[in-house]
């Protein structure tokens, strides 16, 4: 099933987040192998459910491996608001 990101409406207490990109290289220029890349733990809220705690556009810090990846490009994550630690 293809998901159109414009038609997503999360349930109350849920948000959709676009994770920050995973760096390909270290600051010193070394290439990071795929198996050593950490999953993202921050991103931007793109969709909210009713009565949201966070607003669209908030940059948030969340639990690693939180939520469910949605099959849209770029990959978005549907997660519970309680899995978010803070806005940054």
Steps between C-alpha positions, in 0.01 A plus 500: 500500500644834398459777755463859387667720763245775435214274617646391836299590809644338814277399791499707816831472685692412183723699265683439174869596503746539213827374656819697450732346238756246620853631440704308241837622634651597833603862560858399419393354163492126567217311328265332748414139401127421485516256792651771724249774420277594791128541437392865514375635832383842386282641228223741402130451574309497169149391610313497831185344636223694674597701812875470437775571754745570215443721197581437135853630444626425853846340498482221758725250675345152525578144610719304258294244306177670614190470288420334170663591168250603234548387141532848352804679365683642680435258787281643777432346842162482674554510877333570832550848640623340824801357309623857446741628765528868408490768234842620386 
